[in-house]
Amino acid sequence: MTAGTAGAANAQRIREFKMPDVGEGLTEAEILKWYVRPGDTVTDGQVVCEVETAKAAVELPIPYDGVVHTLNFDEGTTVDVGTVIISVDTDPGAGPVQEQPAEAAAPAADAEEEAEPQGRQAVLVGYGAAPSSTKRRARKPQPEPVTAGLQAELNGRAAPAPPATPVAVPAPPVVPAASAPVGERPLAKPPVRKLAKDLGIDLATIAPTGPGGVITRDDVYAAAAPAEAPAAASAEAEAGVPAVAPVTAFDAARERRVPIKGVRKATAQAMVASAFTAPHVTEFITVDVTRTMKLVQELKQDPDLAGLRINPLLLVAKAFLVAIRRHPEVNAAWDEANQEIVYKDYINLGIAAATPRGLIVPNIKDAGVKTLPQLATELAELVATAREGKTTPAAMTGGTVTITNVGVFGVDTGTPILNPGESAILAFGAIKLQPWVHKGKIKPRQVTTLALSFDHRLIDGELGSKLLADVAAVLERPKRLITWA
């Protein structure tokens, strides 16, 4: 079979699945876990991997029936949207896939990209189906078979020039027993590979100590230390300089470097954009919440609220919503592109949630029209889903205002930064028993401090002060939840 015939046959039976365009402005995702391996049988709709975007962990279903042919990336790799991550042989009964030279494969693949109509794309929860008119990203070159030159380059060495005439091949270097078998690529994450390349260390000569035979940073440093020390000592001896400790790092062996990605990367980018785009103003107020705390205890005993999570945050959220209803011009957004202020007749209340993946801010849609039991139910579901890492990107978009409960960490308050596109964020501090003047006498009362940050383009000092004062007034006398509603 010719290369062209093999390419055409492969194009018909090998279907490539690309990292889906999940929308919401996301351009990459990290492969957290593969649920299949080459040779496994898969069916249309079967989940094959879990990926982490900048906003959520998402399971990806495969849209083909067949047998897994290749997995193009290891777990822990960050992949651009539109990049092929897995290929499936949709006709395994036709025999082995006819391999073809890489030079011949590329034109066939390009022709398939231009001519073949695309099949059904995976639809992720919270995103909806991608429109058929969406422009496709250019295909990245697929990996070629690992040659000796390429293997050398991957290991941080310059590839040797091809000899003009046959020459004797030198014996391969002695590889430690614990390292990767000859002919196999050593297991290491991309940051570790880069470190080894920077230090001039061949990964194939390192004995891995990580789980599953993975080479760690410590392994690379351990391999580099013996080689660097004699060279440094020799240079210093020739120059007549006394040996001293390197000053580039205090102790690199006791440092950890973690790639900036996922939620941490998205949070950092959003906070920088918000801090240097919207002019922030933060105001503070300290309030006696003794009556609110008594109401919390009473509501916990109410049979109509049995099974619901009743806590101070619930009443703070309700007080915030009531105050915004009294000052609806607060609920707005600044449209820089169109030079417009967008006033919103709905309140999507964001709740900052600390999760193992980092801080995320999902929001309760139309929170302003929900009853207290409805608000309690959605607040509990929001927090539980966030901690499980199952929050969808759709749940973290469209927010208008946010509450961050720093009091759970024992913090009095803070100066919160606005979520991009939102007008205000309320920080709820710790509730503490403090001496307080109550009815002309100093008594122990439960007191908290609130901090409100707002976009000064939308909210001036008077409006921001009125909003914060109203939140405090409701928490001081929670019966206003009824009289002001």
Helices and strands as residue ranges (DSSP letters): H 3-13, E 14-18, E 28-34, E 41-42, E 47-52, E 57-61, E 66-71, E 78-80, E 84-89, G 92-94, H 102-115, H 148-154, E 187-188, H 190-199, G 203-205, G 211-213, E 214-215, H 217-239, G 252-254, H 262-275, E 280-288, H 290-300, G 303-305, H 312-326, G 328-330, E 332-335, E 340-343, E 349-351, E 353-355, E 358-360, E 363-364, G 367-369, H 372-387, G 393-396, E 401-405, G 406-409, E 424-428, E 432-438, E 441-455, H 461-476, H 480-483
